[in-house]
Amino acid sequence: MKTLVTHINPHLDDIFGIWLLKKFNHDFFDASLAFISASHNVADETEDRIYIGTGGGKFDEHKEGLETCAGTLVYQELKVNRKIPSDEITVKALEKLVEWNQLVDTGKAPSAEFDEFSIQSFIRPLDGKDESSKKAVELGAEILDRVLEVLKRKEQSILDWEKAVEFESKFGKGYAVSSETINREFCREQDGDLYLMVDPKHSSVQYFAPQKDISEIYEKVKSLDSDASWFLHQSHHMVICGSGAAPDAKKTKLSLDELIEVAKSI
């Protein structure tokens, strides 16, 4: 039976190292957890008992001359042993996650990463109990799973954006794109004024203009396709027809080209 050992009240970095081993090295998938008082001179590390962020073992970063963290040490070994998936999207997402974790753990991340709304501010228990420490690792694993999926979607969005169609309208520069992953948050990072997103997975449509009132687009699509479930957001910055959150919405019959023409013709 494999055992992963870290110190009581583990930091995000220690949780991250455990998550990496359990997720990408099948030998540790069912590994048990053990928590000890923080130490850098524990001699009983074996192939079946591995220390993360403590104990003086190979994944303990508290050694003279090291400017890294436990999570990065684990990731580097997983790469050497070819345990990391080879697809480009997963690799890029994981590397961003590893870099972020190291910046946080070494105190080099932006100050906002340390406020009361950050993961590391609430993930660490402080009661010194094994049960609380175990729950922190379990919660951290779920959070990291979700963060990884967000990063993977971002990498896919970057690829999908290469197919975006640029157009002009009274609202300014517009972009139209078909993608299952591109969302408003991604669009806010681009240089357009109006975005048309078509999600082929849910057959949904969304116009989004961060700084513009696009109620005229709503009136136009309603007139062209009155049976569809068009919705004008109260901000007047979004016109939506269907989404993953509204699977029962009536889909539009308008094609991407026709939806682009709606924006251009106003």
Secondary structure, DSSP 8 states (H G I E B T S, - for coil): --EEEEESS--HHHHHHHHHHHHH-GGGTT-EEEEE---S------SSEEEBSSTTSTB---STT----HHHHHHHHHHHTT-S---HHHHHHHHHHHHHHHHHHTT-S-GGGGSTTSHHHHH---S--HHHHHHHHHHHHHHHHHHHHHHHHHHHHHHHHTT-EEEEETTEEEEEEE-SS--HHHHHTSS-SEEEEEETTTTEEEEE-TTS--HHHHHHHHHH-TTS-EEE-TTSSEEEE-BTTBTTS------HHHHHHHHHH-
